[in-house]
Amino acid sequence: MSAESKLHSDKAKYPMTWEETIIHLRTLPSFQEVLHESYLDSDLVSNAERFQNSDEFNATLKLIRSHAPAATTILDIGSGNGVSTIALARNGYTLTALEPDPSPTVGCAAIRSMAEHYGIKTVSILQSYAEAIPAENNTFDIVHVRQAMHHAQNLDKFLTEIQRVLKPGGFLFTLRDHVIYNNHDKQIFLKAHPLQEYYGGENAYTEAEYLHAMKHAGLKAIRVLRHFDSVINYAPLTQETLASLPRQFTQNLNTRAKQKFGILGNLPAFQYIYRKAVQFRFGGPLDERRIPGRMY
Protein backbone atom coordinates (compact mmCIF):
# COMPACT_ATOMS: atom_id res chain seq x y z
CA MET A 1 0.00 0.00 0.00
CA SER A 2 1.41 3.41 -0.95
CA ALA A 3 1.70 6.21 1.60
CA GLU A 4 -1.13 8.07 -0.12
CA SER A 5 -3.51 5.08 -0.15
CA LYS A 6 -2.64 4.33 3.48
CA LEU A 7 -3.54 7.92 4.33
CA HIS A 8 -6.99 7.49 2.74
CA SER A 9 -7.45 4.20 4.59
CA ASP A 10 -6.60 5.80 7.93
CA LYS A 11 -8.98 8.68 7.17
CA ALA A 12 -11.83 6.15 6.97
CA LYS A 13 -10.84 4.47 10.26
CA TYR A 14 -10.01 7.51 12.41
CA PRO A 15 -12.04 10.69 12.94
CA MET A 16 -9.37 13.33 12.25
CA THR A 17 -6.35 14.25 10.20
CA TRP A 18 -3.11 15.15 11.97
CA GLU A 19 -3.84 18.86 11.59
CA GLU A 20 -7.42 18.45 12.86
CA THR A 21 -6.14 16.42 15.80
CA ILE A 22 -3.73 19.13 16.93
CA ILE A 23 -6.28 21.92 16.49
CA HIS A 24 -8.84 19.94 18.50
CA LEU A 25 -6.45 18.98 21.29
CA ARG A 26 -5.45 22.60 21.77
CA THR A 27 -8.99 23.15 23.10
CA LEU A 28 -8.66 20.41 25.75
CA PRO A 29 -7.00 21.37 29.06
CA SER A 30 -5.77 17.80 29.65
CA PHE A 31 -3.57 17.94 26.53
CA GLN A 32 -1.89 21.30 27.08
CA GLU A 33 1.24 19.87 28.69
CA VAL A 34 1.66 17.18 26.01
CA LEU A 35 1.33 19.73 23.20
CA HIS A 36 3.69 22.17 24.92
CA GLU A 37 6.37 19.53 25.45
CA SER A 38 5.94 18.42 21.82
CA TYR A 39 6.38 21.98 20.47
CA LEU A 40 2.84 21.91 19.08
CA ASP A 41 1.40 25.02 20.72
CA SER A 42 -0.46 27.44 18.46
CA ASP A 43 2.32 30.02 18.91
CA LEU A 44 4.81 28.89 16.24
CA VAL A 45 7.47 31.40 17.24
CA SER A 46 7.37 30.26 20.86
CA ASN A 47 7.72 26.63 19.72
CA ALA A 48 10.73 27.53 17.58
CA GLU A 49 12.43 29.50 20.36
CA ARG A 50 11.90 26.80 22.98
CA PHE A 51 13.20 24.07 20.68
CA GLN A 52 16.21 26.15 19.63
CA ASN A 53 17.17 26.49 23.32
CA SER A 54 16.29 22.95 24.41
CA ASP A 55 18.74 20.41 25.79
CA GLU A 56 17.54 18.03 23.08
CA PHE A 57 18.49 20.32 20.21
CA ASN A 58 21.79 21.36 21.77
CA ALA A 59 22.72 17.66 22.10
CA THR A 60 21.60 17.05 18.50
CA LEU A 61 23.69 19.94 17.20
CA LYS A 62 26.73 18.68 19.11
CA LEU A 63 26.22 15.20 17.64
CA ILE A 64 25.93 16.53 14.09
CA ARG A 65 29.00 18.72 14.40
CA SER A 66 31.08 15.93 15.89
CA HIS A 67 30.33 13.52 13.04
CA ALA A 68 29.98 15.94 10.12
CA PRO A 69 31.94 19.11 10.89
CA ALA A 70 32.21 20.17 7.23
CA ALA A 71 28.53 19.62 6.33
CA THR A 72 26.52 22.55 4.97
CA THR A 73 23.38 21.10 3.35
CA ILE A 74 20.67 19.25 5.27
CA LEU A 75 17.45 17.54 4.22
CA ASP A 76 15.05 17.63 7.18
CA ILE A 77 12.49 14.83 6.73
CA GLY A 78 9.11 15.05 8.42
CA SER A 79 9.64 18.68 9.34
CA GLY A 80 6.13 19.23 10.73
CA ASN A 81 5.72 22.82 11.90
CA GLY A 82 9.40 23.48 11.25
CA VAL A 83 11.02 23.65 14.68
CA SER A 84 13.99 21.49 13.65
CA THR A 85 14.29 23.07 10.19
CA ILE A 86 14.39 26.58 11.60
CA ALA A 87 16.76 25.68 14.44
CA LEU A 88 19.25 24.06 12.06
CA ALA A 89 19.00 26.95 9.60
CA ARG A 90 19.61 29.46 12.39
CA ASN A 91 22.82 27.58 13.11
CA GLY A 92 24.24 28.15 9.66
CA TYR A 93 23.01 25.21 7.59
CA THR A 94 21.21 25.31 4.25
CA LEU A 95 17.95 23.45 4.77
CA THR A 96 15.49 21.60 2.60
CA ALA A 97 12.37 20.68 4.56
CA LEU A 98 10.43 17.61 3.39
CA GLU A 99 6.89 17.51 4.76
CA PRO A 100 3.70 15.98 3.25
CA ASP A 101 1.24 18.13 5.24
CA PRO A 102 0.53 21.51 3.56
CA SER A 103 -1.15 23.16 6.55
CA PRO A 104 -0.24 26.36 8.42
CA THR A 105 -0.58 24.48 11.71
CA VAL A 106 1.70 21.44 11.41
CA GLY A 107 2.94 21.53 7.83
CA CYS A 108 4.63 23.34 4.96
CA ALA A 109 2.83 26.65 5.42
CA ALA A 110 3.97 26.75 9.05
CA ILE A 111 7.59 26.20 7.99
CA ARG A 112 7.30 28.92 5.35
CA SER A 113 5.86 31.43 7.81
CA MET A 114 8.63 30.71 10.31
CA ALA A 115 11.34 31.15 7.69
CA GLU A 116 9.76 34.49 6.75
CA HIS A 117 9.47 35.51 10.41
CA TYR A 118 13.18 34.96 11.00
CA GLY A 119 14.19 36.32 7.61
CA ILE A 120 15.90 33.04 6.69
CA LYS A 121 16.72 32.72 3.00
CA THR A 122 18.40 29.30 3.23
CA VAL A 123 15.24 27.20 3.65
CA SER A 124 13.40 25.51 0.80
CA ILE A 125 10.34 23.29 1.18
CA LEU A 126 9.28 20.09 -0.59
CA GLN A 127 5.77 18.76 -0.01
CA SER A 128 6.19 15.00 -0.26
CA TYR A 129 6.66 11.73 1.60
CA ALA A 130 10.14 10.36 2.20
CA GLU A 131 9.34 7.24 0.19
CA ALA A 132 9.52 9.49 -2.91
CA ILE A 133 11.91 12.38 -2.30
CA PRO A 134 11.76 14.92 -5.17
CA ALA A 135 15.50 15.60 -5.19
CA GLU A 136 18.48 14.58 -7.31
CA ASN A 137 20.94 11.87 -6.32
CA ASN A 138 23.90 12.87 -4.11
CA THR A 139 22.39 16.21 -3.06
CA PHE A 140 22.74 16.50 0.73
CA ASP A 141 25.59 16.28 3.24
CA ILE A 142 23.14 15.29 5.98
CA VAL A 143 19.66 13.85 6.21
CA HIS A 144 18.05 14.74 9.54
CA VAL A 145 14.92 12.87 10.64
CA ARG A 146 13.31 13.78 13.97
CA GLN A 147 10.41 11.61 15.14
CA ALA A 148 9.51 10.60 11.59
CA MET A 149 11.15 7.36 10.44
CA HIS A 150 8.83 5.24 12.58
CA HIS A 151 5.91 6.66 10.54
CA ALA A 152 7.29 5.14 7.33
CA GLN A 153 4.77 2.99 5.47
CA ASN A 154 7.62 1.31 3.59
CA LEU A 155 10.76 1.39 5.73
CA ASP A 156 12.98 -0.08 3.01
CA LYS A 157 11.88 2.53 0.47
CA PHE A 158 12.16 5.30 3.06
CA LEU A 159 15.81 4.47 3.72
CA THR A 160 16.67 3.67 0.10
CA GLU A 161 15.52 7.15 -0.87
CA ILE A 162 17.63 8.67 1.89
CA GLN A 163 20.68 6.78 0.70
CA ARG A 164 20.01 7.97 -2.84
CA VAL A 165 19.93 11.68 -1.99
CA LEU A 166 22.88 11.61 0.42
CA LYS A 167 26.26 12.61 -0.94
CA PRO A 168 28.97 9.91 -0.75
CA GLY A 169 30.21 9.94 2.82
CA GLY A 170 27.09 11.78 4.00
CA PHE A 171 25.32 11.14 7.29
CA LEU A 172 21.81 10.18 8.32
CA PHE A 173 20.78 11.33 11.79
CA THR A 174 17.45 9.74 12.65
CA LEU A 175 16.33 10.75 16.13
CA ARG A 176 13.58 9.90 18.58
CA ASP A 177 12.24 6.87 16.73
CA HIS A 178 9.82 4.64 18.60
CA VAL A 179 11.29 1.16 19.17
CA ILE A 180 9.34 -1.92 20.24
CA TYR A 181 10.50 -5.42 21.21
CA ASN A 182 7.65 -7.33 19.61
CA ASN A 183 4.06 -6.96 18.43
CA HIS A 184 2.66 -7.25 21.98
CA ASP A 185 4.89 -4.36 23.03
CA LYS A 186 3.67 -2.40 20.00
CA GLN A 187 0.03 -2.89 20.91
CA ILE A 188 0.68 -1.62 24.45
CA PHE A 189 2.47 1.41 23.00
CA LEU A 190 -0.33 2.23 20.55
CA LYS A 191 -3.01 1.85 23.20
CA ALA A 192 -1.15 4.16 25.58
CA HIS A 193 -0.27 6.85 23.02
CA PRO A 194 -2.47 9.89 23.78
CA LEU A 195 -2.96 10.90 20.12
CA GLN A 196 -3.39 7.53 18.40
CA GLU A 197 -7.15 7.32 18.87
CA TYR A 198 -7.65 10.62 17.04
CA TYR A 199 -5.63 10.26 13.86
CA GLY A 200 -4.24 6.71 13.91
CA GLY A 201 -0.82 7.65 12.55
CA GLU A 202 1.49 6.26 15.21
CA ASN A 203 3.79 3.32 14.51
CA ALA A 204 6.99 1.64 15.70
CA TYR A 205 9.50 -0.96 14.54
CA THR A 206 11.96 -3.20 16.34
CA GLU A 207 15.61 -2.21 16.49
CA ALA A 208 16.43 -5.16 14.23
CA GLU A 209 13.91 -3.97 11.62
CA TYR A 210 15.42 -0.47 11.56
CA LEU A 211 18.98 -1.79 11.28
CA HIS A 212 18.08 -4.37 8.63
CA ALA A 213 16.37 -1.72 6.50
CA MET A 214 19.41 0.56 6.82
CA LYS A 215 21.75 -2.21 5.74
CA HIS A 216 19.44 -3.16 2.86
CA ALA A 217 19.50 0.47 1.67
CA GLY A 218 23.30 0.51 1.64
CA LEU A 219 23.66 2.52 4.84
CA LYS A 220 25.97 1.61 7.71
CA ALA A 221 24.83 2.21 11.30
CA ILE A 222 27.80 3.59 13.22
CA ARG A 223 26.09 4.55 16.47
CA VAL A 224 22.88 3.68 18.29
CA LEU A 225 21.68 5.86 21.16
CA ARG A 226 19.18 3.96 23.27
CA HIS A 227 16.47 5.62 25.30
CA PHE A 228 18.43 6.60 28.39
CA ASP A 229 21.73 7.20 26.57
CA SER A 230 20.93 10.79 25.60
CA VAL A 231 18.56 13.65 26.33
CA ILE A 232 17.88 13.57 22.58
CA ASN A 233 15.68 10.56 23.31
CA TYR A 234 14.41 11.02 26.86
CA ALA A 235 13.49 14.74 26.58
CA PRO A 236 11.42 16.41 27.96
CA LEU A 237 12.83 14.65 31.01
CA THR A 238 16.04 16.23 32.28
CA GLN A 239 19.19 14.74 33.79
CA GLU A 240 18.05 16.04 37.18
CA THR A 241 14.72 14.23 36.81
CA LEU A 242 16.46 11.00 35.83
CA ALA A 243 18.74 11.25 38.85
CA SER A 244 15.70 11.41 41.14
CA LEU A 245 13.93 8.38 39.65
CA PRO A 246 15.76 5.64 41.64
CA ARG A 247 14.84 7.30 44.93
CA GLN A 248 11.21 7.73 43.88
CA PHE A 249 11.15 4.16 42.62
CA THR A 250 12.39 2.85 45.99
CA GLN A 251 9.90 4.94 47.94
CA ASN A 252 6.97 3.88 45.77
CA LEU A 253 7.79 0.17 46.02
CA ASN A 254 8.33 0.37 49.78
CA THR A 255 4.90 1.99 50.12
CA ARG A 256 3.36 -0.68 47.90
CA ALA A 257 4.98 -3.44 49.99
CA LYS A 258 3.44 -1.99 53.14
CA GLN A 259 0.01 -1.77 51.51
CA LYS A 260 0.12 -5.32 50.12
CA PHE A 261 1.79 -7.20 52.97
CA GLY A 262 0.97 -5.28 56.12
CA ILE A 263 3.40 -5.75 59.02
CA LEU A 264 5.70 -7.90 56.90
CA GLY A 265 5.90 -5.09 54.35
CA ASN A 266 7.33 -2.75 56.97
CA LEU A 267 10.50 -4.80 57.33
CA PRO A 268 13.47 -3.27 55.41
CA ALA A 269 14.75 -6.72 54.44
CA PHE A 270 11.36 -7.69 53.00
CA GLN A 271 11.09 -4.36 51.16
CA TYR A 272 14.51 -5.03 49.60
CA ILE A 273 13.46 -8.49 48.40
CA TYR A 274 10.20 -7.10 47.05
CA ARG A 275 12.00 -4.36 45.12
CA LYS A 276 14.41 -6.88 43.61
CA ALA A 277 11.53 -9.14 42.57
CA VAL A 278 9.70 -6.25 40.86
CA GLN A 279 12.87 -5.13 39.08
CA PHE A 280 13.59 -8.66 37.88
CA ARG A 281 10.16 -8.94 36.32
CA PHE A 282 9.45 -5.39 35.13
CA GLY A 283 12.81 -3.60 35.18
CA GLY A 284 14.19 -0.85 37.37
CA PRO A 285 13.53 2.90 37.23
CA LEU A 286 15.95 3.41 34.33
CA ASP A 287 15.12 0.21 32.48
CA GLU A 288 13.61 0.97 29.07
CA ARG A 289 11.51 -2.21 29.28
CA ARG A 290 9.17 -0.10 31.38
CA ILE A 291 8.58 2.23 28.41
CA PRO A 292 6.65 0.71 25.48
CA GLY A 293 7.70 2.45 22.28
CA ARG A 294 10.82 3.86 23.90
CA MET A 295 12.72 6.33 21.73
CA TYR A 296 16.10 5.58 20.12
C-alpha positions in Angstrom: 0.0 0.0 0.0 1.4 3.4 -0.9 1.7 6.2 1.6 -1.1 8.1 -0.1 -3.5 5.1 -0.2 -2.6 4.3 3.5 -3.5 7.9 4.3 -7.0 7.5 2.7 -7.4 4.2 4.6 -6.6 5.8 7.9 -9.0 8.7 7.2 -11.8 6.2 7.0 -10.8 4.5 10.3 -10.0 7.5 12.4 -12.0 10.7 12.9 -9.4 13.3 12.3 -6.3 14.3 10.2 -3.1 15.2 12.0 -3.8 18.9 11.6 -7.4 18.4 12.9 -6.1 16.4 15.8 -3.7 19.1 16.9 -6.3 21.9 16.5 -8.8 19.9 18.5 -6.5 19.0 21.3 -5.5 22.6 21.8 -9.0 23.1 23.1 -8.7 20.4 25.7 -7.0 21.4 29.1 -5.8 17.8 29.6 -3.6 17.9 26.5 -1.9 21.3 27.1 1.2 19.9 28.7 1.7 17.2 26.0 1.3 19.7 23.2 3.7 22.2 24.9 6.4 19.5 25.4 5.9 18.4 21.8 6.4 22.0 20.5 2.8 21.9 19.1 1.4 25.0 20.7 -0.5 27.4 18.5 2.3 30.0 18.9 4.8 28.9 16.2 7.5 31.4 17.2 7.4 30.3 20.9 7.7 26.6 19.7 10.7 27.5 17.6 12.4 29.5 20.4 11.9 26.8 23.0 13.2 24.1 20.7 16.2 26.1 19.6 17.2 26.5 23.3 16.3 23.0 24.4 18.7 20.4 25.8 17.5 18.0 23.1 18.5 20.3 20.2 21.8 21.4 21.8 22.7 17.7 22.1 21.6 17.0 18.5 23.7 19.9 17.2 26.7 18.7 19.1 26.2 15.2 17.6 25.9 16.5 14.1 29.0 18.7 14.4 31.1 15.9 15.9 30.3 13.5 13.0 30.0 15.9 10.1 31.9 19.1 10.9 32.2 20.2 7.2 28.5 19.6 6.3 26.5 22.6 5.0 23.4 21.1 3.3 20.7 19.3 5.3 17.4 17.5 4.2 15.1 17.6 7.2 12.5 14.8 6.7 9.1 15.0 8.4 9.6 18.7 9.3 6.1 19.2 10.7 5.7 22.8 11.9 9.4 23.5 11.2 11.0 23.6 14.7 14.0 21.5 13.6 14.3 23.1 10.2 14.4 26.6 11.6 16.8 25.7 14.4 19.2 24.1 12.1 19.0 27.0 9.6 19.6 29.5 12.4 22.8 27.6 13.1 24.2 28.1 9.7 23.0 25.2 7.6 21.2 25.3 4.2 17.9 23.4 4.8 15.5 21.6 2.6 12.4 20.7 4.6 10.4 17.6 3.4 6.9 17.5 4.8 3.7 16.0 3.3 1.2 18.1 5.2 0.5 21.5 3.6 -1.2 23.2 6.6 -0.2 26.4 8.4 -0.6 24.5 11.7 1.7 21.4 11.4 2.9 21.5 7.8 4.6 23.3 5.0 2.8 26.6 5.4 4.0 26.8 9.0 7.6 26.2 8.0 7.3 28.9 5.3 5.9 31.4 7.8 8.6 30.7 10.3 11.3 31.2 7.7 9.8 34.5 6.8 9.5 35.5 10.4 13.2 35.0 11.0 14.2 36.3 7.6 15.9 33.0 6.7 16.7 32.7 3.0 18.4 29.3 3.2 15.2 27.2 3.6 13.4 25.5 0.8 10.3 23.3 1.2 9.3 20.1 -0.6 5.8 18.8 0.0 6.2 15.0 -0.3 6.7 11.7 1.6 10.1 10.4 2.2 9.3 7.2 0.2 9.5 9.5 -2.9 11.9 12.4 -2.3 11.8 14.9 -5.2 15.5 15.6 -5.2 18.5 14.6 -7.3 20.9 11.9 -6.3 23.9 12.9 -4.1 22.4 16.2 -3.1 22.7 16.5 0.7 25.6 16.3 3.2 23.1 15.3 6.0 19.7 13.9 6.2 18.1 14.7 9.5 14.9 12.9 10.6 13.3 13.8 14.0 10.4 11.6 15.1 9.5 10.6 11.6 11.2 7.4 10.4 8.8 5.2 12.6 5.9 6.7 10.5 7.3 5.1 7.3 4.8 3.0 5.5 7.6 1.3 3.6 10.8 1.4 5.7 13.0 -0.1 3.0 11.9 2.5 0.5 12.2 5.3 3.1 15.8 4.5 3.7 16.7 3.7 0.1 15.5 7.1 -0.9 17.6 8.7 1.9 20.7 6.8 0.7 20.0 8.0 -2.8 19.9 11.7 -2.0 22.9 11.6 0.4 26.3 12.6 -0.9 29.0 9.9 -0.8 30.2 9.9 2.8 27.1 11.8 4.0 25.3 11.1 7.3 21.8 10.2 8.3 20.8 11.3 11.8 17.4 9.7 12.6 16.3 10.8 16.1 13.6 9.9 18.6 12.2 6.9 16.7 9.8 4.6 18.6 11.3 1.2 19.2 9.3 -1.9 20.2 10.5 -5.4 21.2 7.7 -7.3 19.6 4.1 -7.0 18.4 2.7 -7.2 22.0 4.9 -4.4 23.0 3.7 -2.4 20.0 0.0 -2.9 20.9 0.7 -1.6 24.4 2.5 1.4 23.0 -0.3 2.2 20.5 -3.0 1.8 23.2 -1.2 4.2 25.6 -0.3 6.8 23.0 -2.5 9.9 23.8 -3.0 10.9 20.1 -3.4 7.5 18.4 -7.2 7.3 18.9 -7.6 10.6 17.0 -5.6 10.3 13.9 -4.2 6.7 13.9 -0.8 7.7 12.5 1.5 6.3 15.2 3.8 3.3 14.5 7.0 1.6 15.7 9.5 -1.0 14.5 12.0 -3.2 16.3 15.6 -2.2 16.5 16.4 -5.2 14.2 13.9 -4.0 11.6 15.4 -0.5 11.6 19.0 -1.8 11.3 18.1 -4.4 8.6 16.4 -1.7 6.5 19.4 0.6 6.8 21.7 -2.2 5.7 19.4 -3.2 2.9 19.5 0.5 1.7 23.3 0.5 1.6 23.7 2.5 4.8 26.0 1.6 7.7 24.8 2.2 11.3 27.8 3.6 13.2 26.1 4.6 16.5 22.9 3.7 18.3 21.7 5.9 21.2 19.2 4.0 23.3 16.5 5.6 25.3 18.4 6.6 28.4 21.7 7.2 26.6 20.9 10.8 25.6 18.6 13.6 26.3 17.9 13.6 22.6 15.7 10.6 23.3 14.4 11.0 26.9 13.5 14.7 26.6 11.4 16.4 28.0 12.8 14.7 31.0 16.0 16.2 32.3 19.2 14.7 33.8 18.0 16.0 37.2 14.7 14.2 36.8 16.5 11.0 35.8 18.7 11.3 38.9 15.7 11.4 41.1 13.9 8.4 39.7 15.8 5.6 41.6 14.8 7.3 44.9 11.2 7.7 43.9 11.1 4.2 42.6 12.4 2.8 46.0 9.9 4.9 47.9 7.0 3.9 45.8 7.8 0.2 46.0 8.3 0.4 49.8 4.9 2.0 50.1 3.4 -0.7 47.9 5.0 -3.4 50.0 3.4 -2.0 53.1 0.0 -1.8 51.5 0.1 -5.3 50.1 1.8 -7.2 53.0 1.0 -5.3 56.1 3.4 -5.8 59.0 5.7 -7.9 56.9 5.9 -5.1 54.3 7.3 -2.7 57.0 10.5 -4.8 57.3 13.5 -3.3 55.4 14.7 -6.7 54.4 11.4 -7.7 53.0 11.1 -4.4 51.2 14.5 -5.0 49.6 13.5 -8.5 48.4 10.2 -7.1 47.1 12.0 -4.4 45.1 14.4 -6.9 43.6 11.5 -9.1 42.6 9.7 -6.3 40.9 12.9 -5.1 39.1 13.6 -8.7 37.9 10.2 -8.9 36.3 9.5 -5.4 35.1 12.8 -3.6 35.2 14.2 -0.9 37.4 13.5 2.9 37.2 16.0 3.4 34.3 15.1 0.2 32.5 13.6 1.0 29.1 11.5 -2.2 29.3 9.2 -0.1 31.4 8.6 2.2 28.4 6.7 0.7 25.5 7.7 2.5 22.3 10.8 3.9 23.9 12.7 6.3 21.7 16.1 5.6 20.1 
